[in-house]
Every structure is written in C-alpha cells, then in structure tokens.
C-alpha cells in the first residue's frame, strides 16, 4: 500500500511539474489512463488516483468521454468544503418556503435556473408519443382492468432486472414495486421503516424534496457532513448511529442533488455493512445514476448490500420525461411492507405507461439516448460553471459535478442567498437558496443552479445579472 501511494504521488508531481513549466499548456489533453498505465507500468487505479489529485488541485479537468485536460487558469476554482453539522436531529420546516421559491421560478419571463428540470428539447418526446399510440392499439384492455394488488407489469420488471446487470445486479424481480414516481417510492420506504418522531440521517446539504417528505411524515432530520467530491462522511455516520437513535438513512450517493458527487465504491461497501450491522434501514435515491459523466455507470449502495437492508429507488423523470410519473423501488427484505404501503396510498401504477417504458427500454433506444444526454448535460454544467467563474465574485466556490445537471455554488460569507433571491426574482432570475437544502437552516451563503437547459445567450445574461446583484 505504501509503495502504491508513493507511485501515485510521484506521477501526480511529475505531471504537475509539466503543467507548471508550460510543457503541458491550458487546453492540452493528457495521455489517456490506459496509455499512462502501460507506459509507466502502473495500475489503472494508481493512474486515476494521480489524475484525481491533479483535479483536486485545480490543474486538470475531466471531460465526459474525452479524458483529462489541463485547465485554463480562469477555470480553476476551489470547491466548497464539507461543513460541520448540528449534533442533534431537528424538526423539518421547509415546505412553505420551498413551494414559494419553486412557484416563483416557474413564472413566465423568469430565467429557469431554479427547479432541476431538463429542457424538453433534450427528451425523446416524439418517440414516447409513438409508443403510447402503439401500446394503446396493441393492448386495448389495459385501461379496462387493473386492481390494487397486482400493480407491477412483468414486462417492465424484466427490463429493470436486465438493466441492473450493468451496475452490480441483478436485482431480484420479486423485490421490485413499480411506483408513480421516485418521490412516491421514497415516501413508501419511509412509511415502511419509520414512525412519527423517528430520526432519519440525511446528507448535508440534502435534496429539498427529501426534507419535505420528512416534514410531511413528522420525522426528524440528522444532517451528516458531506464532501463535494466523495459524498457522505462514513465516519460521521458511524458516530451518529452508535447509540441506536437513527431509524433510517435517506441518501443520493450517485451524482447527488445538489453536490453532484459520486460516493466511492469502498465507502458504499462500508456504509452497506455498517447500517446492516446496526439495523439502520437505507433508502437510496439513484435517480441520477444513469446520468453520470464517467465511462462506467456507478454502482449503487444496493450492489454492496448482502442483507436486503437497502431499498433502491429511482425513476426516469430526469432522463426521459418528468411527465411519465413512473418510478420503482427494489425494496429488499422489506418488499412486503413497501407493497402494503403502496396498496394503501395509491394502488396500481398506470399500466399503459409501464408498457411504454418497457418497450422503450427493450428497443435499445434508451441507452442510445443516454449517451447523447450525458454528454449534453456535462457540457451544460461546464458552460454554467464557466459563466459563474466569469460573473460571480472572485472568492466564489463551486462544485465539479460528476453527473446530473445542477451546480452548487458557495458565495462569499457576507452574501445572504435568501435575500439575494428576492432581488434576483425582481430582475427576472430564479435559483434555489442554499438554506432550503438544510433542515437546520445552514448554507445561507449558497445557492443551486439548474443546468438542464442549453446554455443560450439568455442563460448567460441571467448569470451575468445575478453576479451584478452580488457586487
């Protein structure tokens, strides 16, 4: 281990020296991982560690499906750091503020930098229309039947199991419940494993809809420090769960919202083992897993679960259409409890949409669509980050997302993002203030920007106006 560490540091220093002397200039592409591995007689993991070290130092950047490039000096920006979080769980009270923020962001004439929604032009809407027409023609009896107990179409379950082969599966078909959305899947899991007043561990910052769910169910949130590069702190979770006061974890380990980081596999393995040993249920939101920027789809925590303790939730709202309203949960050993909650709360999920999605997945069109979509999202995130670097204060910090299409921005300490939000709306610009990603009201000087739209001159101008308001 020590020798491997020295090799990785040595390679990073050598490449860094070439950048410092100008031998490798801004915009130059570094040799590929495989080439460096072959020529330097190093393992691929050692080379990747060296490149990640250079990336953390702001010297190089990874571009989706292209490799590593020397950063332009203007683009090198420090990332936010993980913050200390409250030691005690707190009640959640974000819903009313959040509704006002999201509704304001959807007004006509307001630049759409708030809600994390993809541009319609990026989605295969025409193909889905054709499939709906075809399914209705071939299966005219679908809308005439249905009941509360047989809710999962076998054709869709089969496709979900097949897809899971690529990320540490296969899932067990018997554990899958088809839901009306990923949000419904998360809510069903929470109802299955918690009671009002229980404590649920969440990332900090946490996706605001998760905080809304906790609020609606009368649950307390325990914020766990989360690193913008490697995700939730396993050490902090270890400390938090020693006294048996945490009923569940609610996490987004792959390209999480809002940080966009991907938890390393070893951390996922440790988390799966730790929570299983302590009887802490894991509810995993993998909605952004397909939208990674790397070469390989990241495995979910579920892939490392040997106890049936992880409930994996996802949907296709960020990749196909938010209007599909179709998700699923692979509930492990808690499938009976989750299925019961589904029966009680909403019954069956639209069988026509289930067949449409099954046929789309089976055709191979989804994977072709994803290849283009991931590249586009990556470019849009890069463009937004570059715009922030041009127009925001010099001491601004921003994440380097590894997937998804949102950007988390940490402003100078003296800027209150909530107060800024009111002025920005008056100027026709929307975003989500950072305090809505914390049950305890942290991140007052942070904000999240949606990068789901092509970076048009209008979007650039909105970022410019937002930066001007901070001056």
N, C-alpha and C positions, 0 to 999 in steps of 0.2 A: 504493500500500500504506500509506504513512504517513497519508494523508488518511482512508482507511478505518479505520485503527486509532484515529485521533482521534475519529471519529464513534462508534465502538463504545464507547470510554471515556466520551465525553460522555453518551451515552444511559444508560450504567450509573450515572454520577454523578447524573444528573437523577432517575432512578428511585430510587436510593438516598437522595437528599435527601427525596423524597416519603415514603419509609418512615421516615426519621429524624424528620421533623416530625410524623408521625402522620396525614398526609393519606391515605396508604395504611396500613391497620392490619393487625395479625396476622389471617390468615384471608382477607383481601381477595384477589380474583382480579385479576391484572394483565391489561391488554389483551392480546389474542392476538398472536402473532407477525405474522400477516398484517395485522392492523389497525395495529400499530406500524410495520410496513414501509410500508404505504400512507400513513398519516398523517404519518410523519416523513420519507418519501421516502428510505428506506434499504433496502439489500438485505436479504433474509431472513437471510442468513448473518451480517450485521452485527448484526441484532437478536438472533439466537440467541447470538452471542458476548457481547453485553451481558448477556443474561439468565444465561448461564453464569457470567459474572464475579460477578453478584449471588448466584448459587447457591454459588459457592466461598466467598464471604464470609459465608455462612450467613443471608443476608437473605431469600431466596426459596427455594421448593422446587417441583420439577416433579412433578405428579401425573399418572399414566397417563391419557391420553385426556381430560384436563381442562384442562391448561395450567399456568401458573405462578401460585403463590400466595405471599403474604407469610407468612414463617414465624412461628409463635408463639415467643416468646423462649425458652421452655423446650426447644424442639425444636432450636434452633441448636447444633450440636455440631461441633467440628473433626474433620476426617477424619485418619486415620493418614497419615504421610508415608512416601515410599519410603525404604528403608534401604540403607545401604552393605552390599554382599555380599562374600563371600570372592573373592579374585582367582583362586584356583586351583580346578580341579574336584576334587570329593571323591567317595569311595565312598558308597553309599547304604545305610542300615541303619535302616529304619523299619517293616518289615513286622510283626515280632512285637509291637511296641508298638501299632501300628495295629489289629491283629486284636483285641488285648485291649480297646482302647478301644471299638471298634465292637460287639463282642460284649456288653460291659457295658452299652452304650447301648440294646441291644435287649431287655434283661431286663424282665419284667413289673413294672409299678408304677414304672418309671423314666420321667420326662418326656422325650419324644423330641426332644431338641434336638441330637443328635449326627449320625447318618447323614443325608445330604442326600436324603431320600425324600419324595415327595408323599403327602398323605393320600389314601387310597383313595376317599374321598367326592368328590374333585375329578376323578376319572378316569372315562372313558366305558366302564366295565367291562361294563355290560349290553349296550351296542351291540356291543362286541367279542365277547361270548358269542354273540350272534345271528349275527354274521358267521362265526365259527368253524363253527357248525352249518350255515350256508348253504353255505360253501365245501366242507365235507366231503360235503354232499349233491350238490352240482353237479360236484365233481371227485373222485369216489371213487378214482381211480387215483393220486392224489398220493402217498399213503403206500406204494404198491406199487413205485414206481420210485426214481429218484434215483441219482446217482453222484458221484464225486469231481471230475469235470471240468466238468460243466455245472451250476453252482451258483446261477446268478442267474436268477430268474424275469423274463421280459421285461416282464410287466405292471407289476411293481414298479419295475424300472429306468425304464420310461417315465414313471411318476408322479414319480420322483425328478428326472428331467430336466425335467419340466414345472414342478416347484416351484422349481427353480434359476433359472428365468427371472426370478423376483422379486428375486433377490439377486446380480445380476451375472453370471448364467449365459448361455447354458445350458451345463450340464455335457455332456461327451461320453459318450454311453451306453457306448462301448467302454472307458472308463476305470474304470467302476464295478464294485466287487466287493461283494456282499452278505455280511455277517458276522453272527456270533452276538451281537454287542454292539458298542458303541463301544470298550469296553476291548479287545476282540479286534482291532478294526480298528487301534487304536494299536499294539498289540503286533506285528501283522503288518508294519506300516510300519517299526517299529524294527528288526525282524529283516531286512527287505529292504535297509536302508541302513547298518547298523552291524555291528560285530564286538565281542566282549567286550573291555573295556578302553577303548573309544572314549568320547569326551566328548560329552554332549548338553546344549545350553543350555536352561534352563527358566526360567519366571517365578519371582520370589521375592516373596511366598510362592507355592508351587506346589501344585496339586491332589495330594493324597497318593497316589492310585492311580497317577498318573504316576510318582511316585518309586518306588512298589512295582514297576512294570514295569521301570524302570531297574535296580533291585536284582536282580530275577529274571534279567535278561539280562547281568549283570556289567558294566553301563555306569556311567560316572561322570557326576555332575550338576554343571553350572556354573550357579550362580544369577545371574540378571540382575536388577538393580533394577527394580521395577515400581511405577508410580504408581497409587494407588487411583482416580484419575479417568481417566487416559489410557492405562494399561496399560504394557507392557514398554518400557524405555528403548531407543530405536533407537541412540542414541549409544553406550550401553554395549555393545550387541550388535555395533556396528561395531568397537569396540576389541577385543572378545573374539574376533572372527573374522578379525582381520588376519593372524595367524600360522598359519592353517590348522589349528588344533588342535580345532576343533569339527566333528563329523560331521553333526549334525542339530540342529534346534530343535524342541521339543515345547511347543506353546503353546495357550492358550484365549483368543483375542483378543476374543470376544463374550460379555459378561456372565460373565467367567471366575470359576472357583471357586478361592479363596474371596472375592476382592475385588469381583466383580460389575461391573467396569468394562468399557467398550467402547472398544477402540483406535480413534482417529480414522482416517478413510479415508486421509488423506495418510501417516500412519505405516504403515498396511498396505501402501500402494503402495511406500514406501521400503524396507520390510522385504522385500517380494517381490523387488524389484530387487537389493538388497544381497546377499541369500542366493543368488540365481541367479548373480550375477557371481562369487561366491566358492565355488560348488559345495557349499553347505551345504543339505542337504535340510530342508524344512519339513513337519512333521507337525502339522496343525491340527485341534484338537478343537472342533467347532461345535455341541456338544450343547445349548447354551443359546441358540443364535442365534434360534430361534423364540420364545423366552421373554423377549424384550426388552420394556421398558416404554415405549418411544417410539412415534412414529407410523409409522415405517418400519422394516422389518426391516433390521438392519445387514448390510452385505456382509461376507463372509469374506475373508481374505487371498487365498484361491483366486481371487476375482474379479479380482485385480490381477496374477495370475500369467501371464506370457507365455511361460514356458519349460517348462511342465509340471513344475515343481520342487516344487509344493505338493501334499501329499496331504491331502485334506479328509476328516475322519472325523466321524460323527455317529450318533445313534440316536434312538429315540422313548421311551426309558425314563423321562424326566423329564416328558413331556407326555401319553403315552398309558398306559403301564404298565411298571414295571420288569420284570415277568414276561414281556414279549414276547421279550426277549433277541434283539433284531434291530437291526442297525446296518448301516452301509455305509462304504466308502471310495471316493472319487474320486481315483485314485492317479496321475493324470497320466502322464508318460512311464515311471513305474516300475510300471505296472499288471502287466506280466508277472512281475516279481519278487514283488509282493504276492500275486498269484493263486497263484503257486507255493507260497508260504508257507502260504496258506490250504489248499491241497490237502494239504500235508504235515501240517499241525497238526490240522485238524478236518473237512476235506472240505466237503460241502454244508451250507447253512443250511436249516432247516425250511421246506419248500415250502408247507405249509398256512399257516403264519404269514405268509410272503411274500404269498400271495394275499389273506389277510385284510387286511393293511396296504394292499395295492394297491387293494382295493375301498373301504376306508375313505377313503383319500386321494382317489380318483376321485369319491366321492359329494359332496364339498364339506363333509362333516361335520367334517373336521379343522380347517379354517380357522374355522368357527363355534365349535368347541370352544376353539381357541386364543384367540379374542377374549375369551372369558369367563375362561379360565385365566390369561392375562397380567394382567388386571385384578385377579383374586383374589390372585395371587402378589404383585403390587405392594402391595395393601392389607395382606397379611400381613407383608411386610417392613417396611412403615411402622409397623404395630402393634408388631412386635418392637422396632424402633428406639425407639419411644416408651416402651416398657416398660423398655428398657435405660437410657434417659435418666432415668426415674423412680427406678430402684432401684440402679443401679451408682454407683461413686464419681464425684464431680463432674469429675475430670480424665480420665475415660474418653473415648476417641476411637472413632468407629465410621464405617464406610463408608456411602456413599449409593449403593447398587447401582443399576445401570442395566438390570438384568434378572436372571433366575434367582430363587432363593429361599433364599439364605444371607446371613448378616450377619457381617462380620469386625469383631472388637472388640479394641481395644488398651487394656489396663488400665494403671494406674499402674505405674511401673518396679519398685516393691517387691513386686508381686504375682506369684507364680510360678503360672502357669495349670496346669502339670502337677501340682503339689502340691494346688492347688485342686480339680482333677478328682477326686482320691481322696476328699476331704471331700464334694464335691458328690454323688458316687455314693452315699455313705452316707446322704445326705439325699434321695435319690430324684431327682436331676437329672443329666442327661448332656449333654456337649458334646464337641467335639474340641479338645484343647490345641494351641496355635499351633506348637509345636516339630515337630509331625508334618507341617507344610507346608514344611519346610526340611530339605534333606539335611545341612546343617551345624549343625542344632540351634538356629537363630535363632528369634525370636518367642516366647520363654519367657513373656512377659507378655501374650500374645494368645490369643484363642480364636475358634472359629467356631460360630455358632448356626444350626440348621436352622429355616427359616421355612415349611416345606412343609405345616404343619398350620394349620387355623383357629385364630385367637388366642382361645382359650377362657379362662374364669377359671382353669382348671387350669394352662394355659401361663403366664398372668400370675403366678400364685402361684409357679411354678417359677423364673421370672426374679427375683421378689422374694426367694426363699430363696437363690438364687445370689448376689444382691447382698449379702444379710445375711452370707453366709460370707466376703465380702471385707472386711467392716467391721473 
